[in-house]
């Protein structure tokens, strides 16, 4: 089954404790991205990747890191999480190219930083 | 920054009625996409309209795009209770080395049985 998976689905952590949210897709998509969703703000893009070893900042990259060493995986790293990073995070992927991209979304990761 | 805003923010209708949601944006786009989200879940792609298209249909969905007004609308005809969800428009724009999909704040649709 074609899908985007995220782990963990739920996470409660404390300020400053490094964490990684994994994202994996099995559709051989070039393009992958991370979004955060907050009430009243819709989805905002954190980082995206056009292909292996090619990443770029989205609208809200501060406090996040990503890597794209393999085509299927695009982990989101919070080196020193803070309470303002409490949010619902979504990973998405698409075929790629410069247009006509339907994004496939993962189920989301609900992160709480205390 | 959010590229555009959905209007209305919330919409409540009776089953069988039509639902219209609007989306405005600020800069040039490559294409515009509509997504649906059931509470707390991932988004599901509904329909994509390219910047050189004016109207597109998919089942009970009809999307229009007016690039001169920088706006789009999503019409759901003969709504059902199962259509209850949040609907987002997303604009695909060129950005640095690739492209970005920028979402609006969404319209929360409730369809009452």
Interface residues (C-beta under 8 A of the other chain):
Chain A: X4 X31 X33 X35 X40 X41 X42 X43 X44 X45 X48 X50 X54 X56 X58 X59 X88 X90 X92 X98 X99 X100 X101 X102 X103 X104 X105 X106 X107 X108 X110
Chain B: X1 X2 X30 X31 X33 X35 X40 X41 X42 X43 X44 X45 X48 X50 X88 X90 X92 X94 X95 X96 X97 X98 X99 X100 X101 X102 X103 X104 X105 X106
